[in-house]
Amino acid sequence: MEDRTVSHESFAVVQCAACGFQFTNPRPAAAAIGPYYESAAYVSHNSGAAGLVNQAYKVARLFTMRRKVRLLNQLAPRRGRLLDYGCGTGHFLAAARAAGWAVAGVEPNAAARAEASRRVGQPVGEEGSLAALEPGSFDAITLWHVLEHVHALNETLAQLVRLLRPDGVLLIAVPNADSFDARHYGARWAAYDVPRHLYHFVPATFARLLKKHRLALRATLPMPLDAYYVGLLSEPPRAGSLLRALRQGYASNRHAARHEGQYSSLLYVAGRA
Protein backbone atom coordinates (compact mmCIF):
# COMPACT_ATOMS: atom_id res chain seq x y z
CA MET A 1 0.00 0.00 0.00
CA GLU A 2 1.14 3.52 -0.76
CA ASP A 3 1.42 6.37 1.72
CA ARG A 4 -0.62 8.80 -0.41
CA THR A 5 -0.47 11.63 2.14
CA VAL A 6 3.23 12.39 2.59
CA SER A 7 6.02 10.07 1.47
CA HIS A 8 4.48 7.93 -1.34
CA GLU A 9 6.49 5.02 0.03
CA SER A 10 5.01 1.52 0.04
CA PHE A 11 4.09 -0.49 3.13
CA ALA A 12 2.40 -3.83 3.66
CA VAL A 13 -0.45 -4.71 6.01
CA VAL A 14 0.19 -8.18 7.37
CA GLN A 15 -1.85 -10.47 9.60
CA CYS A 16 -0.80 -12.76 12.42
CA ALA A 17 -1.59 -16.33 11.41
CA ALA A 18 -2.36 -17.30 15.00
CA CYS A 19 -4.63 -14.47 16.23
CA GLY A 20 -5.60 -12.49 13.11
CA PHE A 21 -4.16 -9.19 14.38
CA GLN A 22 -3.26 -6.88 11.47
CA PHE A 23 -0.39 -4.41 11.50
CA THR A 24 1.68 -2.26 9.15
CA ASN A 25 5.02 -3.71 8.08
CA PRO A 26 7.59 -2.27 8.12
CA ARG A 27 6.61 0.18 10.85
CA PRO A 28 8.76 3.29 11.28
CA ALA A 29 10.24 3.48 14.76
CA ALA A 30 8.76 6.01 17.17
CA ALA A 31 11.82 8.23 16.75
CA ALA A 32 11.44 8.17 12.95
CA ILE A 33 7.65 8.51 12.50
CA GLY A 34 7.53 12.31 12.83
CA PRO A 35 8.23 13.19 9.17
CA TYR A 36 5.27 11.05 8.06
CA TYR A 37 2.96 13.50 9.84
CA GLU A 38 4.52 16.60 8.31
CA SER A 39 1.79 17.63 5.93
CA ALA A 40 -0.15 20.89 5.89
CA ALA A 41 -3.19 18.82 4.93
CA TYR A 42 -3.11 16.72 8.11
CA VAL A 43 -6.16 18.35 9.67
CA SER A 44 -6.04 16.68 13.10
CA HIS A 45 -2.72 18.47 13.71
CA ASN A 46 -3.55 21.68 11.87
CA SER A 47 -6.88 23.47 12.18
CA GLY A 48 -5.94 25.69 9.24
CA ALA A 49 -5.64 22.81 6.77
CA ALA A 50 -7.36 23.72 3.49
CA GLY A 51 -8.95 21.77 0.63
CA LEU A 52 -12.40 20.26 -0.01
CA VAL A 53 -11.86 17.16 2.13
CA ASN A 54 -10.57 19.14 5.10
CA GLN A 55 -13.42 21.64 4.84
CA ALA A 56 -15.85 18.71 4.90
CA TYR A 57 -14.03 17.37 7.96
CA LYS A 58 -14.43 20.69 9.77
CA VAL A 59 -18.16 20.85 9.02
CA ALA A 60 -18.61 17.27 10.23
CA ARG A 61 -16.59 18.09 13.34
CA LEU A 62 -19.27 20.55 14.47
CA PHE A 63 -21.78 17.71 14.61
CA THR A 64 -19.47 14.97 15.89
CA MET A 65 -18.22 17.08 18.81
CA ARG A 66 -21.77 17.56 20.03
CA ARG A 67 -22.48 13.85 19.65
CA LYS A 68 -19.26 12.88 21.44
CA VAL A 69 -19.95 15.14 24.41
CA ARG A 70 -23.57 14.01 24.61
CA LEU A 71 -22.44 10.37 24.54
CA LEU A 72 -19.77 11.04 27.16
CA ASN A 73 -22.35 12.63 29.44
CA GLN A 74 -24.62 9.59 29.06
CA LEU A 75 -21.87 7.07 29.78
CA ALA A 76 -20.28 9.01 32.66
CA PRO A 77 -23.03 11.24 34.08
CA ARG A 78 -20.93 12.34 37.08
CA ARG A 79 -19.07 14.78 34.76
CA GLY A 80 -15.90 14.62 36.81
CA ARG A 81 -12.40 14.41 35.33
CA LEU A 82 -11.75 13.60 31.67
CA LEU A 83 -8.47 12.68 29.99
CA ASP A 84 -8.37 12.92 26.18
CA TYR A 85 -5.32 10.99 25.03
CA GLY A 86 -4.09 12.19 21.63
CA CYS A 87 -6.23 15.31 21.84
CA GLY A 88 -4.93 16.86 18.60
CA THR A 89 -5.82 20.54 18.38
CA GLY A 90 -8.12 20.35 21.40
CA HIS A 91 -11.60 20.79 19.92
CA PHE A 92 -13.11 17.89 21.87
CA LEU A 93 -11.39 18.98 25.09
CA ALA A 94 -12.84 22.47 24.70
CA ALA A 95 -16.33 21.10 24.05
CA ALA A 96 -16.14 18.79 27.08
CA ARG A 97 -14.91 21.60 29.29
CA ALA A 98 -17.80 23.79 28.16
CA ALA A 99 -20.14 20.94 29.18
CA GLY A 100 -18.81 20.96 32.73
CA TRP A 101 -15.95 18.47 32.67
CA ALA A 102 -12.59 19.06 34.35
CA VAL A 103 -10.31 18.19 31.44
CA ALA A 104 -6.75 17.10 30.81
CA GLY A 105 -5.13 16.32 27.48
CA VAL A 106 -2.08 14.54 26.12
CA GLU A 107 -0.77 15.19 22.58
CA PRO A 108 2.59 14.05 21.12
CA ASN A 109 2.71 16.54 18.23
CA ALA A 110 4.24 19.83 19.39
CA ALA A 111 2.32 22.14 17.04
CA ALA A 112 -1.04 20.49 17.75
CA ARG A 113 -0.25 20.49 21.48
CA ALA A 114 0.43 24.24 21.44
CA GLU A 115 -2.82 24.92 19.59
CA ALA A 116 -4.78 22.68 21.98
CA SER A 117 -3.28 24.46 24.98
CA ARG A 118 -4.40 27.82 23.58
CA ARG A 119 -7.87 26.54 22.74
CA VAL A 120 -8.48 24.93 26.13
CA GLY A 121 -6.71 27.64 28.15
CA GLN A 122 -4.46 25.25 30.06
CA PRO A 123 -1.31 23.23 29.33
CA VAL A 124 -1.67 19.97 27.42
CA GLY A 125 0.77 17.21 28.35
CA GLU A 126 3.42 15.58 26.19
CA GLU A 127 3.35 11.89 25.28
CA GLY A 128 5.41 10.82 28.29
CA SER A 129 3.32 12.71 30.84
CA LEU A 130 1.01 9.83 31.76
CA ALA A 131 3.40 8.47 34.36
CA ALA A 132 3.12 11.67 36.42
CA LEU A 133 -0.68 11.47 36.72
CA GLU A 134 -2.35 10.06 39.84
CA PRO A 135 -3.68 6.49 39.59
CA GLY A 136 -7.45 6.17 39.50
CA SER A 137 -7.97 9.88 38.94
CA PHE A 138 -10.19 9.99 35.84
CA ASP A 139 -13.88 9.26 35.43
CA ALA A 140 -13.50 8.99 31.65
CA ILE A 141 -10.61 8.52 29.23
CA THR A 142 -11.10 9.01 25.50
CA LEU A 143 -9.04 8.11 22.45
CA TRP A 144 -10.64 9.36 19.24
CA HIS A 145 -8.81 7.62 16.37
CA VAL A 146 -5.57 7.55 18.34
CA LEU A 147 -4.81 3.98 19.43
CA GLU A 148 -3.94 2.90 15.89
CA HIS A 149 -1.08 5.46 15.98
CA VAL A 150 0.47 4.41 19.30
CA HIS A 151 3.78 2.55 19.10
CA ALA A 152 3.75 1.26 22.68
CA LEU A 153 0.28 -0.22 22.35
CA ASN A 154 0.12 -2.49 25.40
CA GLU A 155 2.21 -0.24 27.62
CA THR A 156 0.00 2.76 26.86
CA LEU A 157 -3.21 0.83 27.47
CA ALA A 158 -1.83 -0.42 30.80
CA GLN A 159 -1.05 3.17 31.84
CA LEU A 160 -4.53 4.35 30.86
CA VAL A 161 -6.18 1.55 32.81
CA ARG A 162 -4.08 2.58 35.82
CA LEU A 163 -5.46 6.12 35.57
CA LEU A 164 -9.10 5.04 35.29
CA ARG A 165 -11.32 5.05 38.37
CA PRO A 166 -12.86 1.66 39.28
CA ASP A 167 -16.22 2.76 37.86
CA GLY A 168 -14.69 4.87 35.08
CA VAL A 169 -15.32 4.51 31.37
CA LEU A 170 -12.83 4.17 28.51
CA LEU A 171 -13.94 5.25 25.01
CA ILE A 172 -11.76 4.13 22.11
CA ALA A 173 -12.66 4.92 18.48
CA VAL A 174 -10.73 3.13 15.72
CA PRO A 175 -11.28 2.28 12.05
CA ASN A 176 -12.79 -1.13 11.30
CA ALA A 177 -10.79 -3.12 8.76
CA ASP A 178 -13.75 -5.53 8.38
CA SER A 179 -16.11 -2.78 7.20
CA PHE A 180 -17.88 -2.73 3.86
CA ASP A 181 -15.91 0.30 2.65
CA ALA A 182 -12.59 -1.31 3.67
CA ARG A 183 -13.43 -4.27 1.46
CA HIS A 184 -14.73 -2.05 -1.34
CA TYR A 185 -11.67 0.22 -1.57
CA GLY A 186 -9.05 -2.42 -0.74
CA ALA A 187 -5.54 -0.99 -0.75
CA ARG A 188 -6.95 2.50 -1.44
CA TRP A 189 -9.01 2.50 1.78
CA ALA A 190 -7.86 5.74 3.41
CA ALA A 191 -8.29 4.41 6.94
CA TYR A 192 -5.31 2.11 6.42
CA ASP A 193 -3.32 5.38 6.36
CA VAL A 194 0.06 3.66 6.30
CA PRO A 195 2.49 4.15 7.95
CA ARG A 196 0.79 6.48 10.46
CA HIS A 197 -1.71 3.75 11.35
CA LEU A 198 0.43 1.03 12.87
CA TYR A 199 -2.43 -1.38 13.64
CA HIS A 200 -5.66 -2.25 11.86
CA PHE A 201 -8.35 -3.45 14.25
CA VAL A 202 -11.46 -5.55 13.74
CA PRO A 203 -14.02 -6.32 16.47
CA ALA A 204 -12.62 -9.76 17.29
CA THR A 205 -9.01 -8.64 17.74
CA PHE A 206 -10.05 -5.54 19.63
CA ALA A 207 -12.11 -7.59 22.07
CA ARG A 208 -9.06 -9.77 22.74
CA LEU A 209 -6.93 -6.68 23.34
CA LEU A 210 -9.39 -5.38 25.93
CA LYS A 211 -9.55 -8.76 27.65
CA LYS A 212 -5.76 -8.86 27.83
CA HIS A 213 -5.88 -5.65 29.88
CA ARG A 214 -8.71 -6.88 32.09
CA LEU A 215 -11.22 -4.55 30.54
CA ALA A 216 -14.85 -5.47 29.95
CA LEU A 217 -16.49 -4.39 26.69
CA ARG A 218 -19.72 -2.59 27.61
CA ALA A 219 -20.84 -1.52 24.15
CA THR A 220 -19.74 -1.19 20.53
CA LEU A 221 -21.21 1.89 18.88
CA PRO A 222 -21.25 3.07 15.24
CA MET A 223 -19.57 6.21 13.93
CA PRO A 224 -21.58 6.57 10.69
CA LEU A 225 -20.16 9.89 9.50
CA ASP A 226 -16.72 8.30 9.18
CA ALA A 227 -17.83 6.24 6.17
CA TYR A 228 -18.44 9.43 4.16
CA TYR A 229 -15.18 11.09 5.20
CA VAL A 230 -13.12 7.97 4.54
CA GLY A 231 -14.87 7.63 1.19
CA LEU A 232 -13.85 11.18 0.24
CA LEU A 233 -10.25 10.36 1.07
CA SER A 234 -10.34 6.99 -0.67
CA GLU A 235 -11.85 8.00 -4.01
CA PRO A 236 -9.44 8.73 -6.88
CA PRO A 237 -9.34 12.52 -7.52
CA ARG A 238 -11.44 12.80 -10.67
CA ALA A 239 -14.79 14.20 -11.71
CA GLY A 240 -17.68 12.88 -9.67
CA SER A 241 -15.55 11.69 -6.75
CA LEU A 242 -17.65 13.56 -4.17
CA LEU A 243 -20.89 11.97 -5.36
CA ARG A 244 -19.30 8.52 -5.48
CA ALA A 245 -17.97 8.94 -1.95
CA LEU A 246 -21.40 9.94 -0.65
CA ARG A 247 -23.03 6.96 -2.34
CA GLN A 248 -20.37 4.62 -1.03
CA GLY A 249 -20.66 6.00 2.50
CA TYR A 250 -24.41 5.44 2.42
CA ALA A 251 -23.94 1.90 1.08
CA SER A 252 -21.37 1.14 3.77
CA ASN A 253 -23.64 2.31 6.59
CA ARG A 254 -26.65 0.48 5.17
CA HIS A 255 -24.62 -2.73 4.89
CA ALA A 256 -23.33 -2.31 8.46
CA ALA A 257 -26.85 -1.85 9.82
CA ARG A 258 -27.80 -5.20 8.28
CA HIS A 259 -24.58 -7.11 8.98
CA GLU A 260 -23.58 -7.15 12.66
CA GLY A 261 -22.74 -3.44 12.90
CA GLN A 262 -19.57 -3.55 10.81
CA TYR A 263 -19.34 0.22 10.37
CA SER A 264 -16.36 2.05 8.87
CA SER A 265 -15.31 3.14 12.37
CA LEU A 266 -16.40 1.75 15.72
CA LEU A 267 -16.42 3.21 19.21
CA TYR A 268 -15.58 0.66 21.88
CA VAL A 269 -16.90 1.47 25.36
CA ALA A 270 -15.02 -0.39 28.10
CA GLY A 271 -14.51 -0.42 31.84
CA ARG A 272 -12.63 -2.42 34.41
CA ALA A 273 -13.69 -6.06 34.38
Residue pairs with C-beta under 8 A, 6 or more apart in sequence:
1 10
1 11
1 12
1 13
1 187
1 192
1 194
2 8
2 9
2 10
2 187
2 194
3 9
3 10
3 11
3 36
3 194
3 195
3 196
4 190
5 36
5 39
5 41
5 42
5 193
5 196
6 35
6 36
6 37
6 38
6 39
7 35
7 36
9 195
11 24
11 25
11 26
11 194
11 195
12 24
12 25
13 22
13 23
13 24
13 25
13 192
13 194
13 200
14 22
14 23
14 25
15 21
15 22
16 22
16 23
19 205
19 208
20 202
20 204
20 205
21 199
21 205
22 177
22 199
22 200
22 201
22 202
22 205
23 198
23 199
23 200
24 192
24 194
24 195
24 197
24 198
24 199
24 200
26 195
27 151
27 195
27 198
28 36
28 195
29 151
30 151
30 152
33 151
33 195
33 196
36 195
36 196
37 45
37 109
37 196
40 46
40 49
40 50
41 49
41 50
41 51
41 53
41 54
42 49
43 49
43 54
43 57
43 58
44 88
44 89
44 112
44 145
45 88
45 89
45 109
45 111
45 112
46 89
46 111
46 112
47 58
47 89
47 91
47 115
52 232
52 242
53 229
53 232
53 233
56 228
56 229
56 232
57 229
60 225
60 228
60 229
61 91
63 225
64 223
64 225
65 91
65 92
65 95
66 95
68 92
68 95
68 142
68 144
69 92
69 95
69 96
69 99
71 171
71 221
71 267
72 82
72 96
72 99
72 101
72 140
72 142
72 171
73 79
73 99
75 140
75 169
75 171
75 269
76 139
76 140
76 168
76 169
78 139
79 99
79 100
79 101
79 139
80 101
80 102
80 138
80 139
80 140
81 101
81 102
81 103
81 104
81 137
81 138
81 139
81 140
82 93
82 96
82 101
82 102
82 103
82 104
82 138
82 139
82 140
82 141
82 142
83 103
83 104
83 105
83 106
83 133
83 138
83 140
83 141
83 142
83 160
83 163
84 92
84 93
84 96
84 103
84 104
84 105
84 106
84 141
84 142
84 143
84 144
85 105
85 106
85 130
85 141
85 142
85 143
85 146
85 156
85 160
86 106
86 107
86 108
86 143
86 144
86 145
86 146
86 149
86 150
87 93
87 105
87 106
87 107
87 112
87 116
87 124
88 107
88 109
88 112
88 116
88 144
89 112
89 115
89 116
89 119
90 105
90 107
90 112
90 115
90 116
90 117
90 118
90 119
90 120
90 124
91 119
92 142
92 144
93 103
93 105
93 116
93 119
93 120
93 124
94 119
94 120
96 103
97 103
97 120
101 140
103 120
103 122
104 124
104 125
104 133
104 138
105 116
105 120
105 124
105 125
106 124
106 125
106 126
106 127
106 129
106 130
107 113
107 116
107 124
107 125
107 126
107 127
108 126
108 127
113 124
113 126
116 124
117 123
117 124
130 156
130 159
130 160
130 163
131 159
133 163
134 163
135 162
135 163
136 162
136 163
136 164
136 165
136 166
136 168
137 163
137 165
138 163
138 164
138 165
138 168
139 165
139 167
139 168
139 169
140 168
140 169
140 170
140 171
141 160
141 163
141 164
141 168
141 169
141 170
141 171
142 170
142 171
142 172
143 160
143 170
143 171
143 172
143 173
144 171
144 173
145 173
145 174
145 175
145 265
146 172
147 153
147 156
147 157
147 172
147 174
147 199
147 201
148 174
148 175
148 193
148 197
148 198
148 199
148 200
148 201
149 196
149 197
149 198
150 156
150 198
151 198
153 198
153 199
153 209
154 212
154 213
157 209
157 213
158 213
160 170
161 170
161 213
161 214
161 215
161 272
164 170
164 271
164 272
166 272
167 271
167 272
168 271
168 272
169 218
169 269
169 270
169 271
170 215
170 269
170 270
170 271
171 267
171 268
171 269
172 267
172 268
172 270
173 223
173 265
173 266
173 267
173 268
174 201
174 206
174 265
174 266
174 268
175 182
175 191
175 192
175 197
175 200
175 201
175 226
175 230
175 264
175 265
176 182
176 201
176 202
176 203
176 262
176 263
176 264
176 265
176 266
177 191
177 192
177 200
177 201
177 202
178 202
178 203
178 262
179 227
179 252
179 256
179 262
179 263
179 264
179 265
180 251
180 252
180 255
180 256
180 259
180 262
180 264
181 189
181 227
181 230
181 231
181 234
181 248
181 249
181 252
181 264
182 189
182 191
182 192
182 264
184 248
184 251
184 252
185 231
185 234
188 234
188 236
189 230
189 234
190 230
190 233
190 234
191 197
191 226
191 230
191 264
191 265
192 200
201 209
203 220
203 262
203 266
206 266
206 268
207 217
210 216
210 217
210 268
210 270
211 273
214 272
214 273
215 270
215 271
215 272
215 273
216 270
216 271
216 272
216 273
217 268
217 269
217 270
218 269
218 270
218 271
219 268
219 269
220 261
220 266
220 267
220 268
220 269
221 266
221 267
221 269
222 253
222 256
222 261
222 263
222 265
222 266
222 267
223 263
223 264
223 265
223 266
223 267
224 253
224 256
224 263
224 264
226 263
226 264
226 265
227 248
227 249
227 250
227 252
227 253
227 256
227 263
227 264
227 265
228 245
228 246
228 249
228 250
229 249
230 249
230 264
230 265
231 244
231 245
231 246
231 248
231 249
231 252
232 241
232 242
232 245
234 245
234 248
235 241
235 242
235 244
235 245
235 248
249 264
252 263
252 264
253 263
253 264
255 262
256 262
256 263
256 264
